[in-house]
Amino acid sequence: MPNGKPNKPIRPRGGSGPGNRKRRVVIEGGAARPAAGQRQRPGDRTADRGPKSPREVVAPTGPVTVESGVTLRDFSQALGTPLQQIIKMLMGLGQMKTATQSLTDDEVELIAVELEREVTIKHAGDEEAEPESYDDTEDELEVRPPVVTIMGHVDHGKTTLLDAIRETAVVETEAGGITQHIGAYQTDVHGRKITFLDTPGHEAFTAMRARGAKVTDIAVLVVAADDGVMPQTRESISHARAAGVPIVVAVNKIDLPGANPDRILAELASEGLQPEEWGGDVQVARVSAKQRLNLDDLLERILLVADAELTLKANPNTEASGPIIESRLDVGRGPVATMLIHRGTLSVGDSIVAGDAWGRVRALYDYRERKIDHAGPGDPVEILGFDRPPPAGELARVVENDRRARDLAHQREERLRREARAKQSSRGVSLEKLFEALQSGGVADLNLVLKGDVQGSVEAIVGELAKIEHPEVRVNVIHTGVGGITENDVNLAAASSAMVVGFNVRPSAEARQLADRQGIEIRQYRVIYELTQQIEQALVGMLSPVETEAVIGEAEVRALFKASRIGTIAGCMVTSGIVRRNADVRVFRDGARIYETTISVLRRFKDDVREVAEGFECGILLQGFNDLREGDIFEIYETREVERTSLDEPSAKADASSKSDDD
């Protein structure tokens, strides 16, 4: 203390000592702040206290519901967890995300598990479900026609039966005799109407058949009397039971020589469908669609079930609502949607919304393509006026005005876009293997731009392509749409190195010319069997060749010659095949493999030779191996690359791993 004055304490620059006036205060999201107009005292340490790390933030612990495709920032706010903590958590798992990026469902579940939180993910498809009941008085309800779904196996006569009931010839227009879409029709039975849905019988249309069962009141299960209960028959039974609808069985083709209806009834009984004539509660009609036998009996049994087991009433004096059965893009009329009205009355001029599509009803057509002004509960109707083909299976409903319809459609479109981005980033990876798949790499993509005639066909094709799984190649559908192939589709394919696939649609002249100039392949199909088979063949062409081993010869060591400069030379007799220079060789001793190497030198007498045939003697010098004995056996083999012909063939990598396991 010179000069009698105390020394000033030395503080580091930027320090946080109590006397340092220049301080840097970090306030976390949950830190206490001074009230408005209240000044914080410099020496007040308690005012500076806040959470020192994100772990100290007290977050809510109750269950949370988020939308599928939620962004990282919105998910952080919903959980009440600092954004930095979640980002750090993902970085620790090898995943980089920004605050505005969408999270996959698996990532949301993973974060929830790490934070020990209960999180419910709400998908866009779960939000448009039609209410099961309405607050309608009994006086407002009127009887509506029953909605009947025709279901069953391929080629059991579903469309032919429906054709006979409504006396048209739809089956002749179907590719390969297989129904490719859902059709909705009506018929009159003694002054009462019945609405029929015809669902496809092809196994690829499982989702469409399931959707048909969800909108129906009664399921008619068609079984061929000369065939029996098949896998898709059981699948249809499962769909009907899942939807909770009664089943009426139509045993078809009773006019054929090999028909045995009693055997069919026994098989149905083993599936839990006990016929009424055997003491059960399932109505069974024995019919022939081609001969039009006993069709009246089938229709009467349908009405009997409707009257006995169901209460089919709806309020016609309200806004119309109901599911979209099918949609397509018509060249002359624009987007056309088939709607089955469940409730209310749909009129020309109504504002309507279905998923991300909206519009004003410009025209209505009944199942006979007659123009109408109104349609009530239970009626299938074609609608013109949507801005785009609405997704099949979506709930369509009338709203108060065009502005409201447009806003709802745009909100839905944004939701679907976020979900699509999240799904695209995940590529269907399971929760357990999410980060392993992201780091694996080496997977070749077959990019597709898919266009179809109707939304249901596109949906079914995407579902079928999703079943094609392989660790080396995969199908990546980058865009789907309804309608003809346009120049925009070709440009998208060119930018994405994709192939354009059309199902029951064709490219325009401009699109074809553009594809020829840019070298884009356009493939067109009418039957889904052919489409899936050729896509699989294209994937097989992308597979790397399989490395196979072929044993080309064997040689026995008869004598050993030691050379100081080069090593041990084995004097051998070629006992089978040929011995080739630079070929791979396995050394066996007493039946056990002891070494594997290559032939570096091959001599016949004093001459270097390329190969030695069976029955001749030769001298062999192995690469890097001299510990030889007389009697050792050399197995000479070559590794060849063979193009694979099927996705089921194992890869070279798999073969190598299996060999290492055997070793």
N, C-alpha and C positions, 0 to 999 in steps of 0.2 A: 504494500500500500504506500507507494511513493507519494510525496507532496501532501501526505495526510488525506488523500482522496481514495475512496474505495474503488477497486477495479470493477469494470463492467463485465458481467458474465458473457462468455463467448458462446454464441449460438450458431449452429449451421444455417446456411442460407436456405430459406424455404422451410425451416423447421417448424414444429408445431408446439413449441414451448408456450407456457402460459403468458409470457411477456411479449411474444412475437406478434406484432399487429398484422403482419401480412400472412394470412393463412388461406389454405385451400380446403374448402369444406365440400365433401361429396354427400349429396342427399339421395338416398335410395328411394325406390317407389313407396316404401312403407315408412320412411323416416318422418319424425315429427317436425313440423314447420311452425314458425311463430305465427300467431294470429294476426289478422289484418290490423295494421296500425300499431302493433306491438314491436318494440325495438329489442333486439337481442343484446344483452350485455356482453362486453368482450370477455369478461372472466367467467361467464356462466358455462361450465363444462357440460351440464346436463342438457343444455339446449343443443349441443353439438352431437349428443349421443344419438346414434341411429344404428340400423343394421350394418355391421362391418362387412358382411358377405351376403350373397343371395340366400344362403341357407338359413339366415336368421329371420327372413321375412315370414310372417305368420300368414299362411295361405288358408283359404277355406278348404274343408276336408269332405264336403258332401259330394254326392254324385253329380256328374256334369254331362250334358247332352250337347254334342257338336254335329255339324253337318259334314257329310263325307266330302273330302277335298278341302277341308278347312286349311287356311293359311297358318303359318307358324305363329304369326303375331296374334291372330284371333284365338288360336288354341291357348297361347300363353295367357291372354286376358281371361278366357273362360276358366282356366285352372287357377288363376290368381298366382301364378308362378312367374318369376322374372324371366324375360325372354333370353337373357344371357345364360341362365342356368340350363334351359332346354337346348340351346345351341351347343353349349359345352358338352351336354350329355350325348347329343348326336355326333359331335366330333369325336368323342371318345369311342363311339361305335363305328367310326370310319365313314360317317355320312355328313356331307357339307350341305347346309340349308341356309337360305336367307330368310328374312322376316316375311317376305311377300310370297314365298314359294308354298305350293300346296303340299300337304302331307298325305301319304297313302294311309289306308286303313290300318295296315300292319304297323306303320310308324306311329300312328296315334295309339294303338294298343301297346306298343313297346314302351312308349313314354309313360303311359298310364301305369304299366306294371312297375317301371322304375320308380315312379313317384308314389306308388301304392294308392292310386286313385281309381275310383269307379267311373268309367267313361262309356257313354252310350253313343254310338255313331248312327246318325239319321241319314238315310240315303234318299235321293230324289225320287226313286221309284216307290218308296214307302209312304210318300206324303199325299199322293193323289188317290188313295183308296176311298171308294165311295162309302159313305156311312151305311151301316147295316139297317138302321131304322131312322125314321123321320117323325117329326111331331105333327103328323097329319091326323085329323079327326076321321072317324069312321064314315061320316057323310061325304068327305072329300075323296075317299078311295073308290076306285072302280076296278072291276075284274079285267085283267090283262091276259094276253095269250101266253101259254107256256113256251119257254125257250128250250129247244131240244138239240142236243149235240149228237151227231153220228160219229162213233168212235170204233176203232178196231184195227186189225192187222192189214198189211198190204195185200191187195188183190182179194179181199174177202167180200167185195161188192158193196162198199159203203156208198160211193158216188152213184153206182148203178141203182142202188135202192132209192136214194134220194131223187135220182133222175126219174125213176118210175113213179114216185110219189108226186112230183111236181110236173111230170110229163114234159121234160125238156131233154136236151141232148148235151149236157155239159161234159160227160165223160169222154166224148169224142174229141174234145179240144185239149185234153190234158196230155202232157208229154209223157210217153211211155205208159199211159193209163194210170198214172199216179197223180193224185190231187196235190198241186203245188201251193195252193192258197187256202184261205178260209173263205167260204161263201156263205151268205145268209139269205134264206128264202122263206116263203110262207105258203101254207096250203089251207084250204077250207075243209072242215070235217063237220057235216051236219050243221052248218051255220056258225061253227066255232073255228077260230084261227089257231094254227100251230106254227111257231117260228122255228125253222131248222137251221143249224150250223153244220157245215160239212168241214171236218178237220182233216188235214193230210194224214195219210197212212205211212209215209216214209219215216224211218227211224230218226232222220236228221231233224224232223220237225217236232221234237219232243216239247220244246218250249211253246210252240203254237198250239199243240194239243192241250197242254196244261192251261194255256190262256183260254182256250175254248171251254174247258171244263169249269173255269172260274166264273164265266158269265152265263152259264146255263142253269136251267132248273131241273132237267131230266137228261140223263145220258142213255142213249140207245147203243148198246154194245152189239156190233155185227160180228158174227162168227160163222165161217163157212162150214156147212155140214159135211163136206168131203175133206176137210183139212183138220180143224181142231183149234184148241187154245194155243196161241203162239206167243212169243216174247212181247210183241207190241200189244197183244190182247191183254196180257197181264199188266203191261204199263198203262194201258187205258183204264183198266180197273183201278189201279193205284191213283191215277189222276182224278177219277170220279169220286173215289172215297176221300181223297184229300180235300176236294171241294165240298164234300158233304151232300152230294146230290143222289137221289134214287136212281137205280139202274134198271132199264128194261132191255131184255136180251132178244135180239132178232137172229134166229138161226137161219141163215141164208143158203141158197143153192140146194134146196131140198129136192129139186127136180133132177139132179145129176145122178148117174148110176151108182157112184160110190158114196152117196150121202148116208150118214148114220146119225140122225139127230139125237138118239138116246145116248150115244157115246159122248156127244158134245155136252149134254146135260150133266153127265157124270163128271166130266172134266171141269165144268163150271162149278159143280158142287164142291169139288176138291179145292177150288179157289175161294170158297166162302159164299158163292151165289147159289142158294138153294131154290130150285124152281118151285113155283106155287103148286104145280101138279104133283110134286113130291113132298108136299107138306111145308114148303118154305114160303117166303114172301116176295120172291122175284117173279115178275111177269115175263113170260116167254112166249114169243110168237114164231111159228115156223113158216117162213116165207120163201118166195122165189122172186127176186127182183126182175130177172129177165122175162119170166112167164107171168109176172104180176099176180102171183098167188098169195092170198091171205094178207094183202096190204091193209085192207079195212080192219082186220083183226089187230094188226100192229097199232094203227092209229087209235082205235078204241081203247087199247090197253094203255097207251100214252095218256089219253084223257082221263082214264080211270085212276092212274097214279097221281095225276095232277089234282084231281078232285079229292082223293082220299088222303094224300100225304102232304099236300102243299096248300098254302094260302097265297094265291097269286093276285095281289091287288096293288095298285099304284095310284098316285094322285096325278091326273092329267092336267090339272089347272095350275101349273107352276113352271118354273124354268126347267128346261129339258136337261137331262144328264144321262150319261151312259158310256160304255167303253167303245173305243175305236177297234173294230174287228179287223180292218185291213185298210191300207192306203196305197196309192200309186200316183204316178205322174203321167197324166194323159196328154198326148201331143196336142190335141185340139182343144181340150177343156181345162188343162192345167191340173193342179193337185185335186185328186178325188179321194174321199175318205168314206168308208163304210162304217156306219155307227149303229149300234143296237141301243135303242132308247129304253132305259130302265124306268124313268120317271119324267113326268112333265110332257109338254108338247113342243116340238121343234117346228118353227115356222120360217119361211123365207124372210130375210131381213134381220134375223137374230144375230147378235154378236156372240161368237163362240170361241172357246180356247180349249186346246188339248195339248198338254205338255208344252213344248216350245213353239207350237204352231197356233196361229190365231187367224181370225178372219170374220167376214160378214157372210152369212148364208146367201148365196146368189141363186141357187137352184137346188131342188130336192127331187130325187128319183126313187121309186119303190123298186122291189126286187125284180119286177118285169120291165124295168127301165122306162116306166111311165112317169111323166113329170107330175109332181104333186105340190101342194102348198103347205100341208101340215102332216106331221107324223106323231103318233102317240106312243104310249108305253107298250113295249113288246114288239115294236115294228123295226125291221132293219131298213135303213135308208142310206142312199148315197148322197154325199154333201159336196157341193161345189162352192168355193169361196175362200178356202184356207190359203195362207200365203206360202205354205210348204206342206208336203205330205206329213201329217202328224204320225208320231210313232205308234205302231200297233200295240194294243193293250193299254194305252193311256186313257184316262178318264176325260171325256169331253163334257163341257158344261156351258150353258148359256149364262152370260153376265150382262150387266146393265148397259154397257156401251162399248164402243170400239176401243176407247182409250184404256179402259180397265182390262180388256182382253189383251191388248198389246203389252201393257205393263206386266201382267201375269206371265205372258209368254217370254218376255225378255228376262224376267227374274229366273224363270225355269231354265232358259238357255244358259244363263250365267252359271247356275248350279251345275248343269250338265257339263259345261266346259271345264269347271274346276275339277269335277270328278274324273273327266277324261284325262286331264293333265296328270292327276294323281295316279290313275291306272297306268298311263303310259310310262310313268317313271318307275312303276313297280314291276310291270310286265308279268303280273300274276304270281309273283314270288311269295311263298308261304312265310309266315312270321318267323319260324325257326331257321329258315335258310335265307332270310332277306339279305343280310350283309355278305354272306358267302357268295351269293349269286351276283351281287353288285361288283365283287372283286374278282370273280372268276375270269370273265372276258373270254375271247376266242369263240364267240357264238356268231354264226352267220345268219343274217336276216333275209327272208324272202318277203320283200315289201309288196303289198297289194293295194290297188285302188279298186274297190268293189262297188259295182252298180247293179241294181236289180230292178225288176218290174214293179214289185210291191215291197212294202216295208217288212212284212212277215218273212218273205223269202230271204231278204238280206239278213235279218236277225237269225234265221235258222242256219244260214251258211256260215256266218261268223261263229255261231256256237259249235258247228261241226268242225270248222278249221281250228278252233281252240283246243279240240281234242287231240290234234296232231302234236305230240310232244317228242322232243329229241334233245339230248344234251349238246349237240353240235349245231343244229339248224332249227329255226323256228319261223312260223308265219307271223308277219306283222302287218295287220290291216290298218293302214294309215288313214284311210278315208272310206266312208260308205255313203251311199246315196241312192235315191229312187229316181228312175228315168233313164233316158238315153245317155250314151257316153259323149261328153262334150270336149271342146278344146281345153277347158279348164282342168278336166280330169287328166288329159294327156300332159299338160304343163306340170301339174302336180306330180305325176308319175316320173317325168323327166327330172324334176328337181330332187326327187327322193330315190331315184334309181329303182323304180317300182314297175310292176307289171299291172296292166289294166285287165280286170276280169268283169265280164258282163254276163248276167244271168237273165235270159229272156229279153235282153235289150240289145240294140245295135248302135255302133258309133255313127255320128253324122259324117257327111262327106268331108267337111272341114277337119273334123277330129281325126279321121283316117289319114288324110293327107299330112296333117301335122305329125301324127305318129310315125308315118313312113319317113318323113324328113328327119325326125329326132331319134329314130331307131327304137321306138317304144313298142313292145309287143302287146297286142290286144287279143285276148282269148274270149270266145263267146260259148256259152253253154245253155242247154235247155233242161237237162236232168242233173240233179245234184250228185248222183253217183259218179258221173263222168268228171265233174268239176273236182271233187275231192281226190279222185284217183290221179288225175293229171297234176294237181298241186303236190301230191305226195311224190310223184315222179320227178317234178321239178326240184323238190327238196333233196331227193336222192342224188340228183346231179350235182348238188352243192356240197355233198359230203366228201371229205377227204378219202383217198383210197385206203383200203385195208392192206396192211403189211402181212403177208403170209409167208410161212417158211416151207420150203420144198427140199426134202432130202434127195440129193442127187447121187450119192455114192458112199461106200464104206471102204476102209483100208485097214489092214492089220500090220502092226509093227513086228518085223521079223528080225531086224538087227539094228544096232545103234553105232553111229560113227561120230566121234567127238572131234570138232575142229576148233582150234584155240581162238580163232578170230571171229567165227560166226556162231558157234554154239553146237548143239547136238542135232545131228541129222538122223532122221529115222528112215531106215530102209524098209519099205512097205510093199505089200502085195495088195493090189486093188481087188477086193473080193466081190464087189457089186457096184454097178453104175459106173460113174466116172469121178475122177479127182481133178479139180480145176484150180489153177493158180488164183490167189486172192480170194478164194471162197472162204466162207465161215466154216469152222470145224469145232466139234465137241470131242473131248478126249474122255474115253470111258476106260475104267480099270476095274476088273472083277464085277462088271455090270453097273457100276456107279459112275456118274459123271463127276470128273475131278477138275476140269478146266474147259474154258471156252475162249477161242481166239481165232486167228485167220492164218491161212497158208501164205507165207511170205516168199518161199522159194520152192519150186517144183522142178525136179530134174529127172531125165531119163538117160541113164549112164552119165556122160559128162555134159549133156546138152540141157539148157533151160528149155522147158516145154510149157505150152499153155494148158494142156490137159492130158491125162493118162486114162485109158479105157480099162474096163474090167479084164482081169486075167494077166495084166502086165505088172512088172515091178517098177518102183520109182523111189526117188529120194525126196523126203519132205522136211522142210525146215519151218517150224511154227514160230509165229511172232510172239516174242517175250516169254516163251515157255520151253525149258530144257529138261525138266525133271521127268524123263520118259523111261519106260521099261518095255522089255520085249513082251509081246502079248497085248499091249494096249490097242484099243480100237479107236479109229478116227471116223467120226460120223460127219460127212461133208454135206453142207446144206447151203441154200441160197435164199435170200429174202427178196420177195417180189411184191410189187404193189398191184392190187387188184381192185378195179372199180366196184363199188357196192351197188347192188340192184334192189335193195330194200332198206327201209328205215329200221327194220328189226335186226339187221346185221350188226355185230359188235364192231367198235372202232379199233384202230391200232392201239390207241391209248388203253382201251379196256383189255385188249389181249395182253399188253405188256404188264398191266397190273396183275392180271390173273397168273401170268408166268412168275412174277416176283413172289406172289403168294405161294405158288407151288414150290418155288425154290426154298 
